[in-house]
């Protein structure tokens, strides 16, 4: 029995070079953006709460932005959004900066619980109410 023979593949055709008078092919479209047009990012940390201002994403939104807007119907932290979308914090910062610039989302400070009241104060209030 003879072993199977490999067939030769034809070489891929070389890309054609533009002739004189023809336009040169442009750069391919970038599939990602490192930062906004001015290179600045919003001041965000992991506990910043993000809330969507628009109910539906605009047609020009990327799939990641549309998913982020749908998730932000209720306030979610940047850490939660990053986990739900399986994106690192740096990529989430870029997406949120674009959405904040377009005023599609709003960033809020986290809700901080106040320290508990003094127990003696609560007992005094309770005793005063019982005397009424």
C-alpha positions as MATLAB code, in Angstrom:
seq = 'XXXXXXXXXXXXXXXXXXXXXXXXXXXXXXXXXXXXXXXXXXXXXXXXXXXXXXXXXXXXXXXXXXXXXXXXXXXXXXXXXXXXXXXXXXXXXXXXXXXXXXXXXXXXXXXXXXXXXXXXXXXXXXXXXXXX';
ca = [
       0.000    0.000    0.000;
       1.392    3.372   -0.918;
       1.099    6.365    1.400;
      -1.126    9.211    0.286;
       0.640   11.852   -1.743;
       0.489   15.506   -0.781;
      -0.795   17.861   -3.395;
       1.057   21.062   -4.070;
      -0.747   24.276   -3.464;
      -0.499   27.104   -5.908;
       1.219   30.174   -4.618;
      -1.052   33.068   -3.745;
      -1.071   35.763   -6.410;
       1.028   38.776   -5.557;
      -0.931   41.945   -4.815;
      -0.996   44.218   -7.791;
       0.863   47.475   -7.526;
      -1.025   50.550   -8.677;
       0.030   51.928  -12.011;
       0.729   55.552  -12.628;
      -2.423   57.644  -12.410;
      -4.207   55.124  -10.182;
      -4.878   55.836   -6.511;
      -2.784   53.997   -3.976;
      -4.715   51.662   -1.692;
      -5.515   53.385    1.602;
      -4.670   52.180    5.041;
      -6.939   49.447    6.320;
      -9.600   50.511    8.771;
      -8.536   50.360   12.401;
     -10.419   47.740   14.351;
      -9.823   49.468   17.687;
      -9.141   52.886   19.144;
      -6.444   53.458   21.734;
      -7.831   56.785   22.964;
     -10.182   59.520   21.873;
      -9.285   62.088   19.213;
      -7.540   64.327   21.748;
      -5.911   61.412   23.602;
      -7.554   62.189   26.949;
      -9.504   59.764   29.091;
     -12.172   60.323   31.702;
     -11.175   60.074   35.354;
     -12.722   56.733   36.281;
     -12.007   54.168   38.935;
     -13.427   50.708   39.541;
     -16.231   51.879   41.847;
     -17.528   54.751   39.674;
     -21.180   54.157   38.859;
     -22.272   54.417   35.216;
     -25.879   55.118   34.187;
     -27.164   55.269   30.604;
     -28.928   58.465   29.553;
     -30.397   56.965   26.377;
     -32.745   53.998   26.409;
     -31.638   52.627   23.038;
     -28.124   52.721   21.604;
     -27.683   54.914   18.512;
     -27.163   53.125   15.179;
     -23.582   54.395   15.012;
     -22.626   52.641   18.285;
     -20.191   49.741   18.165;
     -21.390   46.354   19.490;
     -19.451   46.871   22.731;
     -20.951   50.324   23.227;
     -24.457   49.020   22.519;
     -24.022   46.208   25.043;
     -22.658   48.666   27.598;
     -25.634   51.009   27.116;
     -28.085   48.145   27.545;
     -26.376   47.029   30.757;
     -26.348   50.553   32.209;
     -30.128   50.933   32.395;
     -29.563   50.605   36.151;
     -26.399   52.003   37.781;
     -23.450   49.602   37.549;
     -19.854   50.093   38.607;
     -17.022   50.095   36.096;
     -15.735   46.860   37.655;
     -19.102   45.139   37.121;
     -19.311   46.344   33.508;
     -15.791   45.135   32.874;
     -16.655   41.706   34.260;
     -19.946   41.384   32.360;
     -18.393   42.375   29.018;
     -15.152   40.406   29.604;
     -13.067   43.502   28.869;
     -10.057   44.807   30.808;
     -10.345   48.041   32.764;
      -8.208   49.926   30.228;
     -10.527   49.021   27.340;
     -13.551   49.845   29.484;
     -12.029   53.266   30.199;
     -11.737   53.990   26.477;
     -15.332   52.894   25.782;
     -16.707   54.910   28.679;
     -14.714   57.999   27.696;
     -16.271   57.883   24.231;
     -19.767   57.439   25.677;
     -19.236   60.205   28.242;
     -18.015   62.568   25.510;
     -21.097   61.748   23.408;
     -23.242   62.281   26.552;
     -24.830   58.838   26.245;
     -23.883   57.829   29.795;
     -23.419   59.608   33.079;
     -20.714   58.841   35.652;
     -21.615   59.135   39.332;
     -19.621   58.869   42.498;
     -20.248   55.628   44.375;
     -22.862   55.588   47.095;
     -21.021   55.607   50.400;
     -22.786   54.324   53.457;
     -22.516   56.647   56.386;
     -21.123   55.431   59.650;
     -23.626   54.030   62.115;
     -25.107   56.410   64.618;
     -23.992   56.271   68.200;
     -25.936   53.640   70.152;
     -26.454   55.971   73.122;
     -28.044   58.561   70.814;
     -30.445   55.974   69.396;
     -31.400   54.799   72.916;
     -32.042   58.394   74.001;
     -34.319   58.968   70.979;
     -36.164   55.695   71.654;
     -36.662   56.575   75.354;
     -37.929   60.038   74.391;
     -40.452   58.554   71.963;
     -41.683   56.062   74.572;
     -42.349   58.901   77.043;
     -44.653   60.635   74.559;
];
